[in-house]
Amino acid sequence: MTVVLGGVGVVAVLAAISTLLLAAGTPPAQPACVPPRLPGAVVDVTLAGGPPMPMGHLRVWPRRVPAGTVTIRALSAGPGTHEVAVLPLPWGHIPGERPVGPDGTVDETGLLGEASNPCHAGTGAGLRPGSPGWVTLTLPPGRYELVCNVPVHYAAGMYAELSVR
């Protein structure tokens, strides 16, 4: 059976497909906004995956920056909402070993800053697919853990180390 669609039918099918992709958490083709010029050493963090996918990814580049002003620029590559919380990483500890609480998040005691405000600096409701957010901090030399603390995302593998020298 062959179905021939006129112009209106094609538009309706394309609109339905677009709606389904957006509902599935597929990021838009273009970022929601372009961040302004950011101060200090800029660390790019890309967040992807997390539940319902079995593993999430939090990619950091560069992984080592000089001490001083550091801006964490995060981009949610989808699906779902993400954030980047910056926590000190104590000596002798490795990323990914923080205990996960019953609510699916890790304790944020000692939180230094968070990028979760779409198209703005600081804390907000979370970065939706295609949305960048950023936070600028003054970091002394040390090791830091960057985590997505949306429930269950940390346990799904969304963490990475940042070294400040």
Long-range contacts (C-beta under 8 A, 24 or more apart in sequence): 24-79, 25-78, 25-79, 25-80, 25-129, 26-78, 26-79, 26-129, 27-76, 27-77, 27-78, 27-79, 27-129, 27-130, 28-129, 28-130, 30-130, 31-75, 31-130, 31-131, 31-132, 32-118, 32-119, 32-128, 32-130, 32-131, 32-132, 33-118, 33-119, 33-131, 33-132, 34-132, 35-73, 35-119, 35-132, 35-134, 38-71, 38-73, 38-134, 38-136, 39-69, 39-71, 39-136, 40-68, 40-69, 40-70, 40-71, 40-136, 41-65, 41-66, 41-68, 41-69, 41-70, 41-71, 42-70, 42-71, 42-73, 43-70, 43-71, 43-72, 43-73, 43-162, 44-73, 44-75, 45-72, 45-73, 45-74, 45-75, 45-84, 45-115, 45-146, 45-160, 46-74, 46-75, 46-77, 47-74, 47-75, 47-76, 47-77, 47-82, 47-83, 47-84, 47-127, 47-148, 47-158, 48-76, 48-77, 48-78, 48-79, 49-79, 49-156, 49-157, 49-158, 50-79, 50-80, 50-82, 50-148, 50-150, 50-152, 50-153, 50-156, 50-158, 51-80, 51-152, 51-153, 51-156, 53-79, 53-156, 54-156, 55-156, 55-157, 56-148, 56-153, 56-156, 56-157, 56-158, 57-157, 57-158, 58-84, 58-146, 58-147, 58-148, 58-157, 58-158, 58-159, 58-160, 59-160, 60-146, 60-160, 60-161, 60-162, 63-160, 63-161, 63-162, 63-163, 64-162, 64-163, 64-164, 64-165, 65-139, 65-162, 65-163, 65-164, 65-165, 66-164, 66-165, 67-139, 67-140, 67-141, 67-164, 67-165, 68-138, 68-139, 69-136, 69-137, 69-138, 70-136, 70-137, 70-138, 70-139, 70-164, 71-134, 71-135, 71-136, 71-137, 72-113, 72-115, 72-134, 72-135, 72-136, 72-137, 72-146, 73-115, 73-132, 73-133, 73-134, 74-115, 74-116, 74-127, 74-132, 74-133, 74-134, 75-127, 75-130, 75-131, 75-132, 76-126, 76-127, 76-128, 76-129, 76-130, 76-131, 76-132, 77-129, 77-130, 78-129, 78-130, 79-129, 80-129, 80-150, 81-125, 81-126, 81-127, 81-128, 81-150, 82-116, 82-126, 82-127, 82-148, 82-150, 82-153, 82-158, 83-114, 83-115, 83-116, 83-126, 83-127, 83-133, 83-148, 83-149, 83-150, 84-114, 84-115, 84-116, 84-133, 84-135, 84-146, 84-147, 84-148, 85-111, 85-113, 85-114, 85-116, 85-146, 85-147, 85-148, 85-149, 86-111, 86-112, 86-113, 86-114, 86-135, 86-137, 86-144, 86-145, 86-146, 86-162, 87-111, 87-112, 87-144, 87-145, 87-146, 87-147, 88-112, 88-142, 88-143, 88-144, 88-145, 89-142, 89-143, 89-144, 89-145, 89-161, 91-143, 94-161, 95-145, 95-159, 95-160, 95-161, 96-154, 96-157, 96-159, 98-145, 98-147, 98-154, 98-159, 100-152, 100-154, 100-155, 103-151, 104-151, 104-152, 104-153, 104-154, 104-155, 105-149, 105-150, 105-151, 105-154, 106-147, 106-149, 106-154, 108-149, 112-137, 112-139, 112-144, 113-137, 126-150, 139-164, 140-164, 141-165
